[in-house]
Amino acid sequence: MYPAHQPQLTYDEQALLDPLHFAMASRDADVLTLVREALGAGRARLAYQPIFTTGPQGRPAFYEGLIRVMDQAGRVIPAAHFMPVIEETDLGRQIDCVTLDLAIKKLAHAPHLRLSINVSARSLGDGKWRRILEEGLMSNHMLGERLIFEISETSAMMLHEIVIRFMDEMQPRGVAFALDGFGAGLIAFRHLKDFFFDLVKIDKGFIRGIESDPDNQVLTEALMTVANQFEMLVVADGIETAEEADFLTRMGADCLQGYYFGVPKFDLQ
């Protein structure tokens, strides 16, 4: 026996029944409005975090450019407040376009800089994003060799054919690719051979306190073995202590990233 038909509740009626839902929806709407207005007003910058090579002579191998948007008072709107909401929306495509444009301009003015930026697989087919990339690569034929695109496991698997085709097109032009959050998105290892990632960034969840966590030690070692098998460099991400850095260096990580080595800053100096 089917349940009796229930009348459709209006948004206001739902809010009265579920005030938490209403509060969360209002918060998300307010944040998205702030982000949209900030992008429209050009209040976006890149903050740069260094990725160091391992060993006693460790030095920055490259920097990750992280998008930051500001409100009218110049205060940074934390990315954690809006990126999960907008990543697969049109506003997410706008963020990716702004990020790419800022990165290309920075690379053009800093000829010795190598820079990675995050991009969603959905943006790889976006016309505006592709025009920004093509114009940047055409303006400086060496620029591609200093550009790294970071793609998350989830994003890569969602549109794997588009990602593979884009990699095949871009790598002859020097562009490199990083698999971000390796181990967190449950990417099927059998698919790794179909991609052309140059490096992997092991997910931060495996790094925290690794020197005293046998489970994370085993899992991280397994991830490193897989990466080495496919000739990908290994970046250990999210390092906050000297103990973590030392342990991962001994494990064989190629590069290290995290607050222990430097927080993201607007100024590279």
N, C-alpha and C positions, 0 to 999 in steps of 0.2 A: 504494500500500500504506500503510495507516494505521499510525502508530507504536504500539508495544506499550503497553498500559494501564499507567499509573504510579500507584502507591498514593498516596493523599492524605496529605500530611505534616501532623503536628500543629504547633501554634504553636511549641512548644518545639523541635521538630526543625527548623523553618524558622529559628528564632533561632540554632541552632547552625551552620546552613549560611550564614546571612547575619547576622553580628553587628551590622553597621551598621544593618540593618533593625530589629533588636531594640532597639538603642540609641535610634534615632529614635522608634520607637513608645513606648518607655518615657518618653522626654523629653516627647513630646506628651501622654501620659496624665498625667504629673505636673503639667504646666502647666495642663491642663484641670481637674484636681482643685483646684489652687490658685485658679483663676479661679472655679470653681463655689462653693468655700468662701468666697471673698472676697465674692461677690455675696450669698450667703446671710447673711453677717455684716454686710452694709451697708458694706463697705470699698471704696466706689467714689466717685470725685469727677470733676468736670470740670476740665480745664486749658484755659486760654483763650489763643488766639493771635490777635493783631490782623491785620486786613487793611486796608492803607492805600490811600487814594486817591493817584493820581499827581500830580505837580506840586510846586512849591516850598512850597505850603501843605498838603502831604499830612497827612491826619489819619485816624484809624481810621474806616472806613466801617461795619465790623461785626467781630465776633470769631467764630472757630470754636471750638466747645466739643468738646474731645477727651477721650474717656473714659479714665480711669486707674483701675486696680484695684490694691489693696495687699495684701501678705501680712500675717501676724500681727505682724510686726515693724514694719509701716508702710512697707516698701520697695515701690516701684512695680514691678509686673510689666510689662515692656515689651510694648506692644500688638503689636509685630511678632512676638512669640513665640507669640501665640495667635490673633490675628484671622484670619490666613489659614486656620487649622484650623477655626475655629468659625463663620465667616461665614454659611455656609448650613446651620447646624444649629440645634437648639432652644436651645442655649446662646447662639448668635448672636442669636436672638430676645430672649433675656433681656437681653443687653447692650444691644440697641436700646431695650428698654423702660426700663431703668435710665437710659440716656442721655437719652431723651425726658423722663422724670420729673424728672431733675436740671435739664434745660434749662428746663422750664416753671416750676419753682420759682425758678430764678435770674431769669428774665424777670419773674416776678410781683414780685420784690423789687428789681428794678433797672429802673424804668419807662423809662429812656432807652437801655437796652441793646438792640442788635440782634444776634442770635446764630444761627449756622448749626451744624447737627449732621449727622453722617453717618447714613444709614439704608439698609438693604438693601431691595430691592423686595419681597422675601418678607415683610418685616415689615408692609408696607402692608395686608395682608389678615389680620394677626394680631389676634385679638379683644382681647387684653389691651392691646396697643400702641394700638389704635384707641380703646379706652376712656380710656386716659391722655390721648391727644390731645384727644378730645372734651370730657372734663371740664376740661382746661386752657383750651380755647377758649371754653367756656361760662362759665367763672369770670371771664374778662376778655375782652370782645369786641374789645379793641385788641391783644391778645397776638399774634394771628396775623400782624399787620402787622410784627412784629419777629422772626419765626421764618423761617428758611431751611432747607430740607431739601437735603442734598447726596447725590446718587445717582450711583454710578459708571456708566460706559458699559456695562460688562459686565452689571451688575445691571439697568440700564434695558432693555437689549435682551433679556435673558432672559425678562422678564415685561412686555413693553412695553404690552400692553393694560391690565394692572392699573395700571401707572404712569400712563398717559394718563388713565384713568378717575379715579384719585386726584387728579391735578393739576386736572382739570376740576371736581372737587368742592371742592378746597381753595383754589384761587386767588381765587374770589370772596370768600373770607373773609380775604384779605390775605396768605396764606402764599406765600412765594417758593420757587423751586427752582433749584438749581445742578447742572450736569452736571460731575461730578468726574473728574479725570484725562482731560480732553478730548484726543483724539489717541492715547491709549495703548490703548484698547479696540477700536479699529477699527470704531467705530459707522458704519453706512452713512449717509452724509450725506442720502440721500433720506428717511430716517426722521426727521430733525430737524424737519421741518415738521409732523410728527404730534404731537410733544411740545410742551410749553409752558415750556421752560426760560427763566428770567429771566437767567441768567448762566452762563458756562462758566469752569472753572478749567483752564488749559492744563497738561498733565502736566509734572511736574518734569523728566522726562528730556529735554525740549526746552529747558529753561531753563539748565541747568548750563553755564557758560562760553559763553553764547550770543553774547557780544560778539566772540568770535574763532572761531566755528563757523559757516561759511557754510551748511552743510546745515540746521542747526537754525534758522538765521535764515529760510531759505526756507520751511521747514515751519511755523514759528510764524506767519509772515506769512500763510500760506495758511489756517491755523486761525483767525486773527483775522478774515480776510476772510469766512470762512464764518459766524463768530459775528455779525459786523456785519450780514451779509445777513439773518440771522434776528432782528435787533434784540436780541441778547443782549450783556450787558456782559461784558468780558473781564478775568479775574483771572489774573495770572501767578504761579504757585505755585512754591515751592522756591528763592526768591532768597536767596543767601548773601553776595553782594558788592555794593559800590556800583556796579561796572562793569555787572553784570547789571541792577541797578535802573535805572541811567541809560539803558542801551540799550533796555530794554523800555518805558520811559517815552516815548522817542523813537519807538518802533515804534507807539505808540498804545494800550498797555494801559490799562484804566480803573483797575485796582487791583493792588496788589502784596502778596504774602505770602511769608514765609520767615524763617529765623533772623536775617537781616540786620536785620529790623524788630522781631524779638522772639521769644523761645522761648515755648512754651506754659507758662503759670503758673497756679497755683491762685488767686492773688489778682489781681484786675483792676487794682489800683492800681499 
